[in-house]
Amino acid sequence: MKKKRNWFLLGIYALVAVMNVLSWYGEGFGDRVRLSIFQVTQMIQGRISSLFPFSVGELLLILAALLLAGALILAAIMFIRWLAESLRWSACGADKRELPADSKKGKNLKAFAGRYCHVLLWLGGIVSVVMSINCFLLYHCTGFQENYMPGERREYKVGELAVLRDYVVGQCNELAELMERDENGYIVYREDMGLRAVEEMRRLGDEYPLLDGYYPAPKRLTFSGFFSQQYMMGYYFPFTMEANYNGKMYIANVPSTMCHELSHVKGFIYEDDANFIGYLACITSEDAFFRYSGYLSVLDYLNRDLYESLGYSMETYATYEILSPLVERDKIFLTKEAWEEVESRAVLDTETVKKASRGFLETNLQINGIEEGVASYGDVVEQLLIYYDGALY
């Protein structure tokens, strides 16, 4: 029976390897998975995790960290025992008969270590299968642009990029004036943003069928302070199909982040796709606040690309549309008060956490075939240029 279980476990890891190889080299394999198995896992896992008011993914990350910590502690104890036995062996010379028999406590520890490792291997196998279907294979699917904006690509001129950028700036300037604000000038929104985000994504599904279907409600990250130190606005947990957002960040970032993470839940794993889908869901909304959040979400990417295209000439850059003081105020990650709260409760230095997080993210993206790493987030500008081609220029 034990041998059969071991073969089954080996079969799980073999299946994971085969699926990932096929996704890399088998044309259309990722798309077939997204349209079949992924639809089932997305529905089941999303509905189960939605039963809980908190982020199940965060809880699982903590449990995973504890399990790994337990494995390290167990390995350290086993190493110390082995070292002690080696020293006793050396003290006794070559006569093994003089060595004390292995104690019952030592035998129990070895048995426990064996079972612990076996459990970790099984959990690793299950996690590998789920993560492959809900994340890794999706990196090799056809993107949103290829599905819904096909056709020949052309090289866009600096003037066209400038028109697009000025259009977005103009929209931001207009919408900023419509926002309700508190005594500090911060935006106030009185409706349920999570419910509205789901409604906007479902509405978008009417036009883009791959976005149609079930959506779980976005959840606030419990440890938003720690995620703020990573400069992370949201997080998609593939194992639980949860769209999570940073509850500490400035409110203007929340709608676009929710829609961004919900697009991951529908199988669009590339960050530029998620940025563009989140943008579309927001700017086509009837809600002015959602539209404002959508335009704000791409502003930095457009500003950066235009500035770079102008040869980093600040003098030329300054001749284009200027952001209003209200937009400049709203174009922040966290408010000053929120940052102070995060820093006061931080266990680790923010700069250290940020570097570690960025390094992990860069590595993860590159392993999955995205050579640009984090820089790929800005590829949304290309999709914006294609989307507005013929409408603005």
N, C-alpha and C positions, 0 to 999 in steps of 0.2 A: 504493500500500500504506500509506504514511504517512498519507494522508488518511482511509483507512478506519479506521485505528487511532484517529485523532483523533475520528472520528464515534462510534466504539464507546465511547471514554472519555466523550464528552459524553453518550452514552446511559446510561452507568452513573450519572452524577450526576443525570440526569433521572429515572431509576428511583428513586433515593434520595429525591428531592424528591416524586415521586408517592406513594411508600409512606408518607412521613411526613404528607403532606396527607390521604391517605385514613385514616390512623390517627386524626387529629384530628377529621375531619368525616364519615368513613364509619362508620356504626353497625355494630359487630361485626367490623370489619376486623382490629383487633388480636387479638381472640380467635381468629379464623380462622388468623392467622399463628402464634399460639402453639400451636394444635392441629395444625398441619401442618408448615410449613417449620422452625419453631423446634425441633420434636421431632427433626428430622434433624440440624440444626446442633449441637444440644445433645449428641446422641449421638456424632457424628463428632469434633467439637472436644474434647469431654470425654475421649474415649478416647485421642485423640492426645496431648493435654497430660498425661494420666495416665502416659504412658510415661516421663516425666521426673520425677525425685525432687524437683526444685526448682520454684519458681514461674516458669513460662514467661512469664506476664503481666508480672512484674517485669522480666524480661530485655527484653521487647518495649518496655516503657516507657523503659528506659535507651537502647535502640537508637533509639526515636523522638526522645528528647531529643538524642541525638548527631546525628541527621539534621537536626533543626531548628537545632541549633547550627552545623552545617556550612552550612546554607542562609544563616544570618545572617552567618557569616564570609565566604562567597562573595559575598553582597550587598554587604558592606562593601568587599571588594576591588574589585568591579565599580564601586562608587560612587567609590572613590579614583581608579581608572583614568579614569573618565569626567570627574572633576573635573580631573585632570591634563591630559587632552586638551583640555578647555574652556579651561584656562589657556594652553596652547600655542596654541590657536586665537586667543585674544585677543592673544597676543604677536605672532602672525604677521599680524594684521589680517585683512583680507577675502580675502587671496590664499591660497586653499586649496592651491595648488601648492607653497607653501613648507612645508606640514605634512609631517612624515615619514610614510611609508607605515606602515600598521598592521603590527606585527611578527608573525612566525609565532607567537610566544609569546602575543600578545594574541588572535590568532584562535583558538588552541587553548583559551584560557581561556573565550572566549565560547561555543565549541562545547561545552565541558565544562559550563558553567553552564546551557546550554539542555537538555542531556541530564539533568542533575541535577534541574532543575525538572520535566522530563517524568516522571522516575521518581517524584518526590514527588507529582505529580498522579495517577499510576496507583495509588500506595500509598494516597493519600487516598481515591480512589474505592473501592478494595477495603475499606478500614477503614470507610468510611461505610456500605457495604452491610451488612457484618457487624454493626457497632454498631447499625444501625437494627433489624435482625432480632432481635438478642440483647439489646437494651436499650431504645432509644428507642420502638419500637412497643409494647413491653410496658407502658409507662406508660399506655396507653389500652386496656388489657384489663380485663375484669371482675375485681374484687378477690376475695380469699378470702371476705370477709364476704358479698358478694353471691352468691357461688357456693354457699356451704355454711351460711350463717346468714341466709336470706332472711326476709322478713316485715316487718310494720310496726315502725317504730322508735318508741321512747317516750323521754321525758326522765327520766333517773334522778335520784333524790333523793340528797341528801348522806348520809343515813343508809345508803342502799344502797351507795354508794361506800365509806363507812366500814366496812361489814360485809365487803366484798370486800378492802379494804386490810388489815383486821385478820386475815382468814383467811390471806392471803399471809404476813403477819408471823408468825402462829402456825406456819405450815408451816416458815418459815425458822428460827425458834427451835428447833423440834423436830429438824429435819434437821441443824442445825449441831452438835448434840451427837453425831451419829452419825459425823462425819467423822474419818478418821485424820489426825493432825497430826504435824509434826516438832517439834524442840526449840524452835523459834521460834514455834510455834503456827500455822504455815501448813499448809494442807491438802496431803495427799499422796494421789496417785491412781496406782495401779500397773498399770492396764489400758490398752489402746490406745484413746484417746479418739476418734481419727479413725474407726476401725472401728466403734466403738459409735455414733457420731453418724450414720453412714451406715445402720446397722441400725435406728436409731430412726426415721429419715426414711422408710425403706422400709416399716417397720411402720405408720407414719402413712398411707402411700399405700394401705394396705388399706381404710382408712376414707374417705380423700379421694382419689379416682382421679386428680386432676390432679397429685398428688404421687407417683404411682406411676412406676416405671421406673428407669432407670440413674442412679447417682450417682457422681461421681468422689470420690476420697478427699480430704479437706481438706488443704491444704498450709500449712506455716509460712512466713510472710513472711521472706525473707532480711534485708531492711532493717527489721526490727521496731522498732529504735530510732527510726528516722525516722518511722515510722507512730505510734509512741508519742507523739512530739512533736505529732502532729496529733490526739491523743486518739482514735485510730481502732482499734477492736477487730478489725475484719476488712475484707476487700475482695473484691468479686466482679469478676473480670476477664471482661467479656463476650466479648472477642476470643478467649480461650482456654478459656472455660467452667470457670474454676477458682474454688473456694471457698477463700479464703486467710484465715488468722487471725494475729493479732499474738502472736508467741511470747514477748514480753517481759511481757505483761499477767499479772495474777494468775490462777492456775489456776482459780479459781471462775468466771471469765468465759468460759473456753474452750468448754465443751460447748454453751452457749446460742448463742455466737457461731458455732461450726461449723454448727449447725442453721440459724441465721439465714442464713448465706451459702449453704448448700445449698438453701434455699428460693428464693433468687434464681436458682440454676441450673435450677430447675423453672419459671421464668417469672414468679414473683411478685416483681416489681421494687419495689413500694411498700414502704417501710421499716416501716410499721405492720403490714402483712401478714407481712413477714419476721420481725418481732419476735413476732407472735402465733403463727406457725407454729413458730418456734424454741422458744417457751414450751411449746406443746402437745407437741412431740416430747420435750422434757425432762421435763415434769411427769408424763407418762403412762409414763415409763420404769420398769423394775423396778430400775434402778440408783439408789441413794439420792443419790449425788453428782450425777448428771444432774438429778434432781428438784430438788435444792438450787440448782443453777445456774439452772434454769428459773425458780424463784420469785424468786431474787435479781435476775434480768434485768429484771423489771418493777417491782421495789420502788420505785425512785426515781421512776418515772412516777406510781405510785399515791400516794406520799407528797406529791409536788408538787401533784397535782390535789386531794387532800384538803385540804392546807394552804391552797390557793387558794380552795377552796369554803367554808372556814371563815372567810374574810375575813382570812387571814393572822394569825389569832389563835393565838399560841403557847400561851397558857394553855388554850384549848379543845383544841388539837391534842394537848397533853400528856396529856389524859384518855384517849386511845385506847391500844391495845396498844403496848407498848414493845419495841423490838428488844433482844435479849440482847447482852451484850458480845462474844460470839463472832461474831454476825452483823455487828455494827458493825465488827469487825476484818476480816471477809471482804468487806465491801461497799466494796472499793477497786478502782481501775483497775490500778495497779502497786504493788508493794511498795516500801518505802523504799529497799531495796538496789537494786532494778531501776531506780528513778528516778535514783539516784546514778550508776549505770552509764551510763544513757542520756545524762544531762547531761554526764558526763565525756568522752563520745565525740562529742557533738553538734558539728556544723560550723556550724549556724545557731542563733540564739536560739529557744528553744521557743515563747515567746509570739508571735514573728513567724511561725513555721511554723504555729502553731495558727490565727492570724487569717487567714493566706493560705488554708489548707485549708478553713476554715469558709466563707470568702467564695466559694471555688470551688464547694463543695458546695451552698451556698444558691443560687447562680446556676444550677447544673446542674439542681437540682430545680425551680426556678421556670420555667426554659426548657421543661421537660417537663410543665408544667401544674400543678405542686404549689405553689400560691401560699404556703402556710405555710412552705415551705422545711424547714429542719432541725427545726422545731417539730412537723412531721408525725410524727416518730418516736413522740411521745407519744400519738398517736391510738390506739395499742394498747389504752389504757384503755377506750375505747368497745367494742372487740371483747371485752375481758375481761368487761365488764358484761353484754353480750349473752350470752356463753357461759355465765355462771353464773346468768343470770336463771331463776328457778324452782328452782334448786338451793340457793342461799345466801340468797335473799330473794324 
